[in-house]
């Protein structure tokens, strides 16, 4: 029994440390759902490229960028065909902005696999009718030649 318990503790420690290390590069409370695409890193930056603090406090007028490092793209003829959508809503669900196609117009002939690895989605922060409210940003990035995607959400506080 003692040997089993020692083995269990060692196995749990290894699992927890490996599980934790895979999430260390996902910052700012960004929630992700991977479907064939893998996010190695995800974090927020402000207007000047500086990291957004862990509390996700921002100012009206700030331009916030979600930066992700993504792998798993389907490469077709040396190109990756991708797109992304993003929506900003209040905590109560009122849609503030919605962009259904952010990357396809830029990469109409596809992107190189190296370019597709680094995803940048911008959101400008406007005034809210209730200043105590927060903004929920939902997003999806997908591979147009397969069913692979990653989606998620994060909150910004004014």
C-alpha angles and dihedrals in degrees: 000000000000090000091051091050091051090049091049092051092049093047092047092050092051092047094047093047093048092044091049094048092055090057098042091091095052104089140175096040091289109171115208137192111193121202106178095321117091124213111212094179137006130177143142129250131189133230094289095044093259117139116263110241118256091256089063092226111165138169131239107268095029118135107220121196126202106211120195136175106213132187133180101067121158107241115211119184090342093306137100118218110207143157139182139201130199135188131189118205138169120250088261092056101258109148112236100175136353130190114185099185118030105152107028094074091051095044100034091147093040132262131263113259088247092055093045090057092070114058122188121185117181129205126182114213117229133187119285124217088226108045091197090060123096132218122243115206116199121186144175130196118190144179108239094206096053139022093259118128147146124215134177151135144234137184130237122200124206 
